[in-house]
């Protein structure tokens, strides 16, 4: 099986160390058994035979065009209210939180999984990090205790998800659905279904502030997206993620520890949820069991729109970022035009269906060619 991987170089551990370097710059990692030869990963070193527009650049260009058209509609219907710098910063600030969650979701889906519990993990992390005990420690020793608590809670939830999927052999859909219910319920128990106000002013001042006129939350999103891009496209971890998502059995035979890698993917997603919880707490100055409601829908939608295959094996951080901006801008245009949330949900659903249909059509063309 051959899967497209974003990146010019592939290094894969093989039992017999067999690799093949082709004249067109394509590196293939091969696994040879007694009577068969399986291509585990294929990384294109140049333009694909199908042309530029059939590759990742073409997909991202289409997303950029869609975003530009959406902005034109916003200007036409909202005028200065949409085009103002304050509204642009509002869009970016709203996109930042769900954007960080979507980065983690990109890794999980690229690795062949799914995570329905991201919203509940954000809620639990925000509640745990704003308990009286945590805030008292933060008041005495610094806001790092609030941040550390949120990150640890998110990573711990991701670890549980990963263990259930990788070693418990539970289908990701079921395992993360159980975490969704459990984490949300635990958040309600800890908070007694009450909103917890953040009283540590240093935390709010730092994360709620701006740097050279741009909110700190937006800078955090940029840093997470940049780190995610490097991790996915320029490291062995990223190449193994593509391999596991493309064909887990072939990846295992190639020497990749699939179970351990799967656990790490879910931990990474949980860590991103912890970061998103910090950002949400800074934006709202609260911790609540209602935080992150339906984030799983928004994250999966952004990832799918961005070009990541739901079946795994192909993922793009750049596409995810643009997908997040498209959905956030769409919500903003709907809000400025006083359209209902129900209409927004219908539009999101239609966009997701269209994106999946286009993915299937492109995949069928690639297979036939």
For each residue, the residues with C-beta under 8 A, 3 or more apart:
1: 38 39 40 246 247 250
2: 28 39 42
3: 41 42 242 243 245 246 247 313 314
4: 42 44 48 55 313 314
5: 10 41 42 43 44 239 242 314
6: 56 232 233 314 315 316
7: 10 43 233 234 238 239
8: 25 43 44 45
9: 27 43
10: 5 7 27 28 29 41 42 43 239
11: 29 236 239
12: 19 29 40 41 239 240 243 254 255 256
13: 254 255 256
14: 17 18 19 29 30 31 254 255
15: 31 253 254 255
16: 31 32
17: 14
18: 14 30 31 32
19: 12 14 27 28 29 30
20: 27 28 30
21: 27
22: 25 26 27 28
23:
24: 45 46
25: 8 22 44 45 46
26: 22 42 43 44 45 46
27: 9 10 19 20 21 22 42 43 45
28: 2 10 19 20 22 39 41 42
29: 10 11 12 14 19 39 40 41 254
30: 14 18 19 20 37 38 39 40
31: 14 15 16 18 37 38 40 250 253 254
32: 16 18 36 37
33: 36 37 38 253
34:
35:
36: 32 33
37: 30 31 32 33
38: 1 30 31 33 247 250 253
39: 1 2 28 29 30 42
40: 1 12 29 30 31 243 246 247 250 251 253 254
41: 3 5 10 12 28 29 239 242 243 246
42: 2 3 4 5 10 26 27 28 39
43: 5 7 8 9 10 26 27 239
44: 4 5 8 25 26 47 48 55
45: 8 24 25 26 27
46: 24 25 26
47: 44 51 52 55
48: 4 44 51 54 55
49: 369
50: 54 55 365 366 369
51: 47 48 54 55 58
52: 47 55 57 58
53: 57 58 61
54: 48 50 51 58 362 365 366
55: 4 44 47 48 50 51 52 58 59
56: 6 59 60 307 316 318 319
57: 52 53 60 61
58: 51 52 53 54 55 61 62
59: 55 56 62 63 307 316 319
60: 56 57 63 64 307 316 318 319 322
61: 53 57 58 64 65
62: 58 59 65 66
63: 59 60 66 67 305 306 307 319 322 323 326
64: 60 61 67 68 322
65: 61 62 68 69
66: 62 63 69 70 326
67: 63 64 70 71 322 325 326 329
68: 64 65 71 72
69: 65 66 72 73
70: 66 67 73 74 326 329 330 333
71: 67 68 74 75 82 329
72: 68 69 75 76
73: 69 70 76 77 333
74: 70 71 77 78 82 83 329 332 333 336
75: 71 72 78 79 82 83
76: 72 73
77: 73 74 82 333 336 337
78: 74 75 81 82 83 333 336 337
79: 75 82 83
80: 83 84
81: 78 84 87 336
82: 71 74 75 77 78 79 87 332 333 336
83: 74 75 78 79 80 87 88
84: 80 81 87 88
85: 88 89
86: 89 90
87: 81 82 83 84 90 91 332 336
88: 83 84 85 91 92
89: 85 86 92 93 214 215 218
90: 86 87 93 94 332
91: 87 88 94 95 325 328 329 332
92: 88 89 95 96 214 215 218 221
93: 89 90 96 215 217 218 283
94: 90 91 97 98 328 331 332
95: 91 92 98 99 221 324 325 328
96: 92 93 99 100 215 217 218 220 221 279
97: 94 100 101 217 221 276 279 280 283
98: 94 95 101 102 276 295 298 299 302 324 327 328
99: 95 96 102 103 221 224 225 302 320 321 324
100: 96 97 103 104 220 221 224 272 275 276 279
101: 97 98 104 105 118 119 122 272 273 276 292 295 298 299
102: 98 99 105 106 298 299 302 303 320 321 323 324
103: 99 100 106 107 224 225 228 272 317 320
104: 100 101 107 108 115 118 268 269 270 271 272 273 299
105: 101 102 108 109 115 118 269 272 299 300 302 303 320
106: 102 103 109 110 228 232 303 306 308 315 316 317 320
107: 103 104 110 111 228 231 232 241 265 268 269 315
108: 104 105 111 113 114 115 172 265 266 268 269
109: 105 106 112 113 114 245 300 303 308 309 310 312 315
110: 106 107 232 241 242 245 308 309 312 313 314 315
111: 107 108 241 244 245 261 262 265 312
112: 109 244 245 246 248 311 312 313
113: 108 109 165 172 262 265 266 312
114: 108 109 172 173 176 300 310
115: 104 105 108 118 161 172 176 266 269 296
116: 173 176 177 179 180 296
117: 120 121 157 161 176 177 179 180 183 296
118: 101 104 105 115 121 122 269 273 292 295 296 299
119: 101 122 123 180 184 291 292 293 294 295 296
120: 117 123 124 179 180 181 182 183 184 187 292
121: 117 118 124 125 153 154 157 158 179 183 270 273 274 277 292
122: 101 118 119 125 126 154 273 276 277 280 291 292 295
123: 119 120 126 127 183 184 187 277 288 289 290 291 292 293
124: 120 121 127 128 153 157 183 184 186 187 190 289
125: 121 122 128 129 149 150 151 153 154 157 273 274 277 278
126: 122 123 129 130 150 187 277 280 281 286 287 288 291 292
127: 123 124 130 131 187 190 191 196 287 288 289 291
128: 124 125 131 134 149 150 153 187 190 287
129: 125 126 134 146 147 149 150 153 277 278 281 287
130: 126 127 134 135 146 196 197 198 281 286 287
131: 127 128 134 135 190 196 287
132: 135 136
133: 136 137
134: 128 129 130 131 137 138 145 146 149
135: 130 131 132 138 139 146 198 199 200
136: 132 133 139 140
137: 133 134 140 141 145
138: 134 135 141 142 143 144 145 146 200 203
139: 135 136 199 200
140: 136 137
141: 137 138 144 145
142: 138 145 202
143: 138 146 147 200 202 203 206
144: 138 141 147 148
145: 134 137 138 141 142 148 149
146: 129 130 134 135 138 143 149 150 198 200 203 278 281
147: 129 143 144 150 151 203 278
148: 144 145 151 152
149: 125 128 129 134 145 146 152 153
150: 125 126 128 129 146 147 153 154 274 275 277 278 281
151: 125 147 148 154 155 271 274 275 278
152: 148 149 155 156 274
153: 121 124 125 128 129 149 150 156 157 274 277
154: 121 122 125 150 151 157 158 270 271 272 273 274 275 277
155: 151 152 158 159 267 270 271 274
156: 152 153 159 160 270
157: 117 121 124 125 153 154 160 161 179 183 270 273
158: 121 154 155 161 162 266 267 268 269 270 271 273
159: 155 156 162 163 263 266 267 270
160: 156 157 163 164 179
161: 115 117 157 158 164 165 172 175 176 179 266 269 270
162: 158 159 165 166 262 263 264 265 266 267
163: 159 160 166 167 168 263
164: 160 161 167 168 170 175 178 179
165: 113 161 162 168 169 170 171 172 175 176 262 263 266
166: 162 163 258 259 260 262 263
167: 163 164 259 263
168: 163 164 165 175
169: 165
170: 164 165 174 175
171: 165 174 175
172: 108 113 114 115 161 165 175 176
173: 114 116 176 177
174: 170 171 177 178
175: 161 164 165 168 170 171 172 178 179
176: 114 115 116 117 161 165 172 173 179 180
177: 116 117 173 174 180 181
178: 164 174 175 181 182
179: 116 117 120 121 157 160 161 164 175 176 182 183
180: 116 117 119 120 176 177 183 184 296
181: 120 177 178 184 185
182: 120 178 179 185 186
183: 117 120 121 123 124 157 179 180 186 187
184: 119 120 123 124 180 181 187 188 289
185: 181 182 188 189
186: 124 182 183 189 190
187: 120 123 124 126 127 128 183 184 190 191 289
188: 184 185 191 192 193 289
189: 185 186 192
190: 124 127 128 131 186 187 289
191: 127 187 188 194 195 196 287 288 289
192: 188 189
193: 188 289
194: 191
195: 191 286 287 288
196: 127 130 131 191 286 287 288
197: 130 285 286
198: 130 135 146 203 204 281 285 286 287
199: 135 139
200: 135 138 139 143 146 203 204
201: 204 205
202: 142 143 205 206
203: 138 143 146 147 198 200 206 207 281 282
204: 198 200 201 207 208 282 285
205: 201 202 208 209
206: 143 202 203 209 216 282
207: 203 204 216 217 220 278 279 281 282
208: 204 205 215 216 282 283 285
209: 205 206 215 216
210: 213 214 215 216
211: 214 215 216 219
212:
213: 210
214: 89 92 210 211 218 219
215: 89 92 93 96 208 209 210 211 218 219
216: 206 207 208 209 210 211 219 220 282
217: 93 96 97 207 220 221 279 282 283
218: 89 92 93 96 214 215 221 222
219: 211 214 215 216 222 223
220: 96 100 207 216 217 223 224 275 279
221: 92 95 96 97 99 100 217 218 224 225 279
222: 218 219 225 226
223: 219 220 226 227
224: 99 100 103 220 221 227 228 272 275
225: 99 103 221 222 228 229 317 320 321
226: 222 223 229 230
227: 223 224 230 231
228: 103 106 107 224 225 231 232 317
229: 225 226 232 233 234 317 318
230: 226 227 233 234 235
231: 107 227 228 234 235 237 238
232: 6 106 107 110 228 229 235 238 241 315 317
233: 6 7 229 230 238 317
234: 7 229 230 231 238
235: 230 231 232 238 239
236: 11 239 240
237: 231 240 241 261 264
238: 7 231 232 233 234 235 241 242
239: 5 7 10 11 12 41 43 235 236 242 243
240: 12 236 237 243 244 251 256 261
241: 107 110 111 232 237 238 244 245 261 265 315
242: 3 5 41 110 238 239 245 246 313 314 315
243: 3 12 40 41 239 240 246 247 250 251 254 256
244: 111 112 240 241 248 251 256 258 261 262 312
245: 3 109 110 111 112 241 242 248 309 311 312 313 314 315
246: 1 3 40 41 112 242 243 250 251 312 313 314
247: 1 3 38 40 243 250 251 313
248: 112 244 245 251 252 258
249: 252 253
250: 1 31 38 40 243 246 247 253 254
251: 40 240 243 244 246 247 248 254 256 258
252: 248 249 256 257 258
253: 15 31 33 38 40 249 250
254: 12 13 14 15 29 31 40 243 250 251
255: 12 13 14 15
256: 12 13 240 243 244 251 252 261
257: 252 260 261
258: 166 244 248 251 252 261 262
259: 166 167 262 263
260: 166 257 263 264
261: 111 237 240 241 244 256 257 258 264 265
262: 111 113 162 165 166 244 258 259 265 266
263: 159 162 163 165 166 167 259 260 266 267
264: 162 237 260 261 267 268
265: 107 108 111 113 162 241 261 262 268 269
266: 108 113 115 158 159 161 162 165 262 263 269 270
267: 155 158 159 162 263 264 270 271
268: 104 107 108 158 264 265 271 272
269: 104 105 107 108 115 118 158 161 265 266 272 273
270: 104 121 154 155 156 157 158 159 161 266 267 273 274
271: 104 151 154 155 158 267 268 274 275
272: 100 101 103 104 105 154 224 268 269 275 276
273: 101 104 118 121 122 125 154 157 158 269 270 276 277 292
274: 121 125 150 151 152 153 154 155 270 271 277 278
275: 100 150 151 154 220 224 271 272 278 279
276: 97 98 100 101 122 272 273 279 280 292 295
277: 121 122 123 125 126 129 150 153 154 273 274 280 281 291 292
278: 125 129 146 147 150 151 207 274 275 281 282
279: 96 97 100 207 217 220 221 275 276 282 283
280: 97 122 126 276 277 283 284 291 292
281: 126 129 130 146 150 198 203 207 277 278 284 285 286 287
282: 203 204 206 207 208 216 217 278 279 285
283: 93 97 208 217 279 280
284: 280 281 288 291
285: 197 198 204 208 281 282
286: 126 130 195 196 197 198 281 291
287: 126 127 128 129 130 131 191 195 196 198 281 291
288: 123 126 127 191 195 196 284 291
289: 123 124 127 184 187 188 190 191 193
290: 123 293
291: 119 122 123 126 127 277 280 284 286 287 288
292: 101 118 119 120 121 122 123 126 273 276 277 280 295
293: 119 123 290
294: 119 297 298
295: 98 101 118 119 122 276 292 298 299
296: 115 116 117 118 119 180 299 300
297: 294 300 301 348
298: 98 101 102 294 295 301 302 327 348
299: 98 101 102 104 105 118 295 296 302 303
300: 105 109 114 296 297 303 304 352
301: 297 298 304 305 323 327 348 351 352
302: 98 99 102 105 298 299 305 306 320 323 324 326 327
303: 102 105 106 109 299 300 306 308 315 320 323
304: 300 301 308 310 323 352 355 356 359
305: 63 301 302 319 323 326 327 351 352 355
306: 63 106 302 303 316 318 319 320 321 322 323 324
307: 56 59 60 63 314 316 319 359
308: 106 109 110 303 304 314 315 316 319 320
309: 109 110 245 312 313 314 315 359 363
310: 109 114 304 356 359
311: 112 245
312: 109 110 111 112 113 244 245 246 309
313: 3 4 110 112 242 245 246 247 309
314: 3 4 5 6 110 242 245 246 307 308 309
315: 6 106 107 109 110 232 241 242 245 303 308 309 320
316: 6 56 59 60 106 306 307 308 319 320
317: 103 106 225 228 229 232 233 320 321
318: 56 60 229 306 321 322
319: 56 59 60 63 305 306 307 308 316 322 323
320: 99 102 103 105 106 225 302 303 306 308 315 316 317 323 324
321: 99 102 225 306 317 318 324 325
322: 60 63 64 67 306 318 319 325 326
323: 63 102 301 302 303 304 305 306 319 320 326 327
324: 95 98 99 102 302 306 320 321 327 328
325: 67 91 95 321 322 328 329
326: 63 66 67 70 302 305 322 323 329 330
327: 98 298 301 302 305 323 324 330 331 348 351
328: 91 94 95 98 324 325 331 332
329: 67 70 71 74 91 325 326 332 333
330: 70 326 327 333 334 344 347 348 351
331: 94 327 328 334 335 344
332: 74 82 87 90 91 94 328 329 335 336
333: 70 73 74 77 78 82 329 330 336 337
334: 330 331 337 339 343 344 347
335: 331 332 338 339
336: 74 77 78 81 82 87 332 333
337: 77 78 333 334
338: 335
339: 334 335 343 344
340: 343 344
341: 344 345
342: 345 346
343: 334 339 340 346 347
344: 330 331 334 339 340 341 347 348
345: 341 342 348 349
346: 342 343 349 350
347: 330 334 343 344 350 351
348: 297 298 301 327 330 344 345 351 352
349: 345 346 352 353
350: 346 347 353 354
351: 301 305 327 330 347 348 354 355
352: 300 301 304 305 348 349 355 356
353: 349 350 356 357
354: 350 351 357 358
355: 304 305 351 352 358 359
356: 304 310 352 353 359 360
357: 353 354 360 361
358: 354 355 361 362
359: 304 307 309 310 355 356 362 363
360: 356 357 363 364
361: 357 358 364 365
362: 54 358 359 365 366
363: 309 359 360 366 367
364: 360 361 367 368
365: 50 54 361 362 368 369
366: 50 54 362 363 369
367: 363 364
368: 364 365
369: 49 50 365 366
